[in-house]
Amino acid sequence: MAAHSIDNPYTRGIAAFVSSLKYDDIPEEVRQRIKLLVLDSLGCGLYGAHLPWTDILRDTLAGLDATRTTPVWGTDQALSAPNAALLNGTQIQGFELDDVHRQGVLHVGAVTLPALLATIGPDSRLDGRDLLTAAVAGYEIGPRVGMCMGQEHIGQGWHSGATVGVFSAASGAARALRLTEAETVHALGVAGTQAAGLMAAQYGAMVKRMHAGRSAQSGLYAALLAKAGFTGILDVFEAPYGGFCGTFSRSTDRFDLAELTAGLGERWETMRISLKFYSCVGSNHTTLDAIRAIQERHPFTLDELEHIVVHGSQVTADHVGWPYRPEGLTSAQLNLPFCVATLLLEGDVFVEQFDEACVTDQRRIDLSRKVEVRHDPAITALGSKFRHKVRVEVHYRDGSVETEAREAPRGSEYSFASEADLIDKFNKLTRHLLPEAQRDALIEAILGMEKLDRAHRLVELLRRDPAQRVAA
């Protein structure tokens, strides 16, 4: 069948946007926001360089892959571009610290940046404006695919970062490689057929950490293959049989193709990406903020506490509201009752609060049993835009109850972080790894991205020089 006879207006619409996007098309507020988002993701990726699961993955890949062209961030090692993308994406998502587009249910930086930066070798002619433009292309597309699929996609057991994430990765890499519209259609079609990832991984498996990396790797493969003339599914979204949307949904009324291209170039989803200031899944953050607000106006001891009830969406109840099981750090960081217990006992829910010993911490486990997550149909009915909304009730032993409702957490698009807040987070996450001068240079390169003559300068700064000493 000839390409022009394929009914693929949405796939073509995305491809046209990605291939034609120019730096001058991007509003100034979006340019500034993408730089902050990149800073946050790369800080998360550097922190994740030496976690147990990334160590295993890096050592395994190094034994299988003799190519040494593309840096593994935060190390002095390199792998082939696809395997570096796999590892770097795993590092960003490695400790539940990275961004999230709440309505699209996607950690956008973890899937976009590893694929994009893997296209930039020492001979690359990309400059900083090109890099920024390619990043925006990737950050715009994945969330729209997530919104198209709706809350039911993750509700039926697919991990959206591992499924819809391939389209952000392919789009960012395609723009960096300067693919034509037709080539980008093929890149999307190659990416979509590689999509996979199961939500059961959240209960303790290390493989959950790898889902974003696999999306990044698949998206990179898609762009590289399309550039070489390899063909993909031309109507990857629209195909009535075996297309992405129909296959990953229970029925045709569970997805909305119009969301794929609605407002492209006019409404910027990059501005609706939230950041994390807790080291746990994004669905938990509104509850943690609500409890902190209650503590501020009425400090209470654990002896005074009877129990806590969290009313949330069906996605919140299913995704994070299950009774905690000590099956690994993944389950600890994804489980809402356990994270509430962590906040109440430790005073924070950041990287220092999560180590292997915490998984079986009986104090936290016992306290988590006092936290109940209930589905509130009224919240679910508000739609995916409000899927993180909660109403938290703290019940005291004297019979009194305090309530706090939150629609969005600190760091969300409604209460975005300042540049100073993000620099502080970046430094906290990377000070154990990079010397101060390198950290400062990396921050300067990211926040002044549009001034870079060579985008590869940023890639170089993500390497760790073992000869340089890092202050304790």
Summary of the structure (lengths in Angstrom):
residues: 472
radius of gyration: 21.6
end to end distance: 62.8
largest distance: 73.5
contacts: 1819
relative contact order: 0.14
helix: 57%
strand: 8%
